[in-house]
Amino acid sequence: MKVDTWFGVLETGGVGEITGSRLISKGIRELALYSLSLRDSRLNLPPEGFDLKAAAIECGFVESPAEYYSLLHEVTLEAAKLQVSGALTPDQRIIQAVEALDDINETTNSLSERLFEWYGGYFPESGLSGETLALFIVKYGSRDNIDSEDPLYSKARDSMGAKLEAADEALLKGFAESVCSLYERRRQIEAYIQSSMELIAPNLNIIAGPMLGARLISIAGSLEKLAVFPSSTIQVIGASKALFKHLRARAPSPKHGVIYSHPLINTAPWWVRGKIARAVSAKLSLAARIDFYSGKKDISLAEKLETKVLQIKALNPRPPQKKQEIGAKLKKKRRK
């Protein structure tokens, strides 16, 4: 009888005696990898009551129970480390990047608003905001340092803002540098998401774009989970509040969730957005499944989606008539 153990394969006789063995070397990593390879196997399991410790000593793998338990402890720890290190799959790295991008966006917006209000007391006529203002402050600091060739020179000369002291100027410059670094870090993360989506989910990247595709994976939890979602779920993913309100208070059902940011949906006339959202979500569902199960790029998906959207728009050129308008027309016909 063949028995698979964490230290090798044993051949046993009819009464459980060991008749042969193929042992793994005592390298901790090799033993850990071999043990992990047996996790999902249901074949050649040790019979009930089989003493692995005694078998390891009998076949010469270890010399004593103390050595057996010490080695087993080290192998178990190494296997746990390998499982943890392997848990961060490529789609999980995309999820982490999306969440980091959200955190950076929130921080950047808050600090940019603070910088705008702070510097506005010294140069309210600048008309700058966001990264443009931060770069301006890093370059000039006080409005008194603006070059005569700069378009804001005349505004700075006649500004009604307060005078910026040297200590405040140094503090504002340092603050502006931090804001600029956040904007640069955001661009780096966006570039990482774009390149990762092209490799991991090329079809989803084609249909949704890198940022929307990555956000769909993030909300779903993984590319695998997104691949098993029906298109109806993908259509309203990210609209949980509106969906719960619909279920509890009989409010109108949401027509779209985060996929509203898709250009085919948010640029479409309001009366066909629901139909287009269904078409887009169907193609997103198909793209996610192809990416997860085969990974082959299919350019025709985008062409088919555009054709479907054009058909929807052609069949619905005008907004639907309201019930009141239909009733009024029927009354006119009856009078005639």
N, C-alpha and C positions, 0 to 999 in steps of 0.2 A: 504494500500500500504506500502511495506517495503522500507525503505530508509537507506542506509549505510552512516554514517558520521564518521569523525575522532574521535569523542567522544562516539560513540556507534551506536546501531540500533534503528531506530524510526519506529513506526507504525502510518500511517496517514490515515485520512478519505477521503471521496470523495472531500471535498473542501479544503483539505490541513491541517486540524486540527490534532494535535497530539493525538492519542488514546492510545498509549503505548510506552514504551521505555525500552531498555536494555543497560544501560550506563557502560562505562569502568571506572575503578577507576582513580582518579586524579593523579596517579603516572606518572611522566614525561616520564620515560622509557617505561612503559606499553603503554601509549598513542602513543608514537613514533613508537614502534614496530607494534601496531595495524594499525596505519596510513600507514606504509610501506607495510603491508599485503594487503592493498586495492589499491595499485598503479596500478596494471595490471588488476584489475577487471572492467568489463564494465556492471556489473549487479547492479541493485538497486541504480542507480545513483540518486542524488537529482534532481527533475524536474527543468526546467528553471524558474528562479525567486524565488527559494526556499531560504529563509533567514535562514542560519545556526545559526547565532548569536541569532536571536530571538527564534529559536527552542531550542537552548542550555539553554536559560534563562527560557523558558516556561516549559521545562521538569525538571528543577531544577538542571541541571549540573553545572551552574554558576549562580551567583546572579546579575551580572551587566555586561554591555558591556566592562568596563575596565578590569574586571577579565577574560572575554572571550579572549580579544586580548592579554593580558599578558600571559595567559596559552597557547594560540595558538603560540605565539612567542617562548616560551620555548620548546614546542613540536617540532616545525619546526627546531630549532637549534639542538635538540637531534637527530632528524631523519637524519639531514645532517651529524652529527658525526658518526652515525651508518652506513650510506652509505659509508663514507670515510674509516672507519675502516674495512668494509667488502669488499672493493674494492681490497685489497691485497690478492688475492686468492693464493692457493699453487703454481700454475704454474707461477703466477706473482712473487712470492718469488724466484723461480728458475731463472726467467729472471733477477731479480735484482742481484742475486748471480753471474750469468754469466757475466753481465756487470761489476760488481765489480772485478771479476777475470781478465777480460780484462784490466781494469785500473791498477790492481796490477802487471800484467805481464809487461805492458808497463813501469811502474815506476821501477820495479825490474830490468828489462833489462838495462834501462838507468843508474841506480845507480850502477849496477854491472860493466858495462863498465867503468864508471867513477872511481870506486874503483880499477879496473884492471890497468887503465892508471896511476892512482895516486901512487899505491904501486909498480908499475913496475919500477919507478925511483929509488926505494930503494932495490928491490930484483927482477931484471928482469929475473933471471934464475929459478924462482920458478916453472913456467909452470902451475900454478894454475889459475882458473877463476871461476866466478859464486859463488855459495854458498860455495864451497870448499875453495876458497880464503878467503871469508869473515870469515869462521870459523877458518881458519889458523891465520888470523890477530887478531881475538878476543883472541885466545889462546896464541899467542907468541908476537904479536906486532912487535917489531924490530927483524931482523934476528939474532941479537946477542943473543937473548933469546932462540933460538932453542936448544932442547936437543940433546945430542950426539947420542942418539938412533934413532932420527928421520931420515927418508930417505933423507931429504933435508939438513941435517947438513953439509955435505961436500960442497954442492953447496953454502950454506949460508956463509961458512967460506971463500970461494974463490970468492965470488960475487964481481962484478965490480960496484954494485949499490952505491948510495950515502949513507952517514950515516944518520940514522933516529933520529932526535932530540926528546927529551922527550915531548915537546909540540905537535909536529907533530904526535908522536906515540899515545898520548892520543886522539887526534882528529881523527886519522885513526881508532882507536879501537872503538870509539863511532859511527863512520860512518859505520863500519863493523857490529856492533851490530844492527843498524837500518836495514841494508840489510838482516841480518839473520832473523830478526823479520818479514820482508816482505815475505821471503821464507816460514816461518812457517805459516803465515797468509794465504798464497796461498794454502798450504796443507790442512788447516782447511776448506777453502771454497770448495776445490775439494771434500773433504770428505762429506761436507754438500750436495753438488750437487748429489753425488753418492747415499747417503741415501735417499734424496728427490725423485730422479728419480725412485728408487725401489718401493716407495710407490705410487707416483702419476702417473707414466707412465711405468709400469713394462714391457710391451711388447716393447715399444720404447727403453727401456733400454737394452732389450735382443738383438734386431736387430742392433741398432746403437751404443750401449755403452752409459754410462751416460753422458760423455762430449759432444759427437756429438748430442745425443738426446736433451740435454738441449740447445745446440746452435740452433738447428732447431726450438725449441719452442720459443727461444728468437728472432730469425729473423722473425718468423711468427707473433709473438705478443702474442700468447696464445696457449694452447693446443687445444682449440676449433677451432681456425682459422687454425691451422695445420691439424686438422682432416678433414676439408672441402676442403683442397687443393687437387687438382688432383695429381697423381703421377708424371706427367710431370713437374708440378711446383716444387715439392719437389726435383726432379732431378737436377734442375738448380738453386735452391734457394741459394742465396749468390753469384751468378755469374752475377749480374745485369750489370756490365760494359761490359762484353763480350756479354751479350744478347742485350744490346742497340747497341753495335757496329755491331752485326749481323743484327739487324733490320734497321739500318741507312746506313751502308756501305757495305752490302751484304757480310760480313765476315762469316766464318764458324760458325755455331751455336754451342754454348757450350754443351759439352756432360755431364758435371757435375759441381756442385757448391761446397758447403762445404762438401757434402757427399764424395768427393774425398778422405778425410781422413779416410774413412772406409777401413779396411784392405783388404776386398774382392775386392775393386776397385784399390787401389794404389799398390797392389802387383800383380795384374793381367797383362798379356801381353797387350801392348798398343792397339792391334787391336781388343780386346774384351772388353775394358774398357767401351765403350759406351753401349754395350748390358748388361753388368753386372750392370752398373749404373741404367739402366732402371729396371732391376729385383730388385735391392736393393730399389730403390725409390718406387716401387709398394708395397713391403712388409712394408716399412716405413709408407706409406699412410694407409695401412690396420691396422698396429699396433697402429697408432695414433687414428684411429677411434674406435678401440676396447677399448683403454685406456680411451677415453673420454666418450663413451656411455655405457660401461659396467664395465671397470676396471678389468676384469678377465684376469689372466695371461695365455697365450697360448704358451707353450714351442715349439709346433710343427712349429711355424712360422720360427724359426731359422733353423730347420731341412729342411723344404721345400725350404728355400732360398739357403742353401748349395747345395741341390740336383739340383736346377735350375742352379746355377753357374757352377757346374760340367758338366751339360749337355751343357751349352754354350761353355765351354772350349773344350769339346769332339768334338763338331760340328765344331769348328774353331781352329784346332791344329796349323795351319800355318797362317802367315799374308797374306792378300789378294794380288793378283798380280796387279801391276800397269798396266795402259792402254798401256804404251809403250811396256812392256814385252809381253802382250797378242797380240799386233799387230805384234811384231817380230816373235812370234810362228806361227801365221797365215800365214805370208809370207813364212816361211820355209816349211810349209805344202804344200802351193801352188806350190813352186818350185819343190818339190818332185813329 
